Amino acid sequence: MRVFTASLATETNTFAPLYVDRSAFESAFYCPPGTHPDTPTLCSAPIVAARRRAASEGYDLVEGTATWAEPAGLVSRDGYESLRDEILGQLRAALPVDIVLLGLHGAMVAQGYDDCEGDLIARARALAGPDCVIGVELDMHCHLSAEMVQGADIIVAFKEFPHTDFLARAEDLLELCLRAARGEVKPVSAVFDCRGLAAFMTSREPGRSFVDRIKAMEGRDGILSISVAHGFQAADVADVGTKVLVIADGDRDKAAVLAKKLGLEILGWGQGASPKHYKPEEGIAAALALAEAGRPVILADRWDNPGGGVAGDSSVMVEALLRHPDIPAAIGALWDPIAVSLCRAAGVGAEIPLRFAGKAAPSSGRPIDAVVQVIGTATDLLIPFEQSWVSLGPAAAIRIGKLDIVLASTRAQTFSPPVFTDLGIDLAAQTLVVVKSSNHFHAAFAPIAASVLYLDSGGPYPPDASKIPYTKVKRPFSPLDPNPWL
Ligand SMILES: [Zn+2]
């Protein structure tokens, strides 16, 4: 048996003024064939999963390119086409193959391509032929298009948000593809379109028990796999929205019935699936009421999360914390490569006048001018996220009174405490810790937190879908229209 695997991924916020070209992939994560590290990244886990089982299963593995760009705005046509054609050229050279395994995101939009993954899968199918098993792993924040489902035999999306399961789902995908290639199962897919946005977190109810329940359904009664594509609302594309994908063994009607049942259950939660979002001052007051000695309250600045395609340099929460100089607090990581270079040149211990944050867009707030003390620097701030390692590039920690601030050169979200602790910031000594992350922080920060709260500090990500200027979405679509299923 021969298996080909590759990965091409980013998440495109079509409203973000941060443009992406090939160099954004090359500088974030770019591994030509055979150079992928032993550990997976968020979207390249199929490569690692396939490597680990090649010897025991006895298949020949051909690795193509694996690449990722940090979520941002529209991808250039040249950038997408050159990376797509690089991978398709590698597939062509590897033919014939029995399985194609792709690690994609599912929400990549390029100039002229609203559905990059649907395009890539269709071209891979045209090359590999109808008998090849094509398996795709997607981030749950994808636009699950009909083209993707038609082109692939098996699609498996992450189930967990925070995404703690990208390697586990890649292993599920590989197992199903191997069984399909051996003729042991006949995967058939059905999709239920929720006709709206119904995302949820699995770090809280009702999402937590729902995902435990769908996991228990897999592998029983002819159900091979269940994925909920939550969707990614910051994209003006026709396929935006929440969808449920069920793959059954040969029985499409059974898959369709279950997909609809699960989709209606999710829709029934309404707003109850989302946590409360506090405005900055309200969030600080709520957090102070929950504070415990030695355990900070974590405040997530959800809508300035680089993982959602925005800059991650909003100063709104820095200004809010500076209005409370008596509160020991930390905030990070803010994207500001210029400020980092000035701090690193001045050195640890230096006191310097610094302008930082609030630069990338009008919605990033105003830049902050202050005399700061440089308390820590790093040549490359490398932090763990589940089985992967994420680089924030050269970084610096600065102090203004009781407020410690982490600045980083590479846009990446605050996945885990080493963003602070590797720069010498003691989190147990803080009352409040503000993280630039939507929910991936939760897995690593919740164990050290007195409590976790979510902030709405005003952007720049568009959190209220009813106010997003969509032009392409298929109507009816809630919350723009009443949901036709309810
Ligand atoms: Zn995601």
Residues whose N, C-alpha, C, O or C-beta is under 5 A from the ligand:
A	BS01	ZN	D139 M140 H141
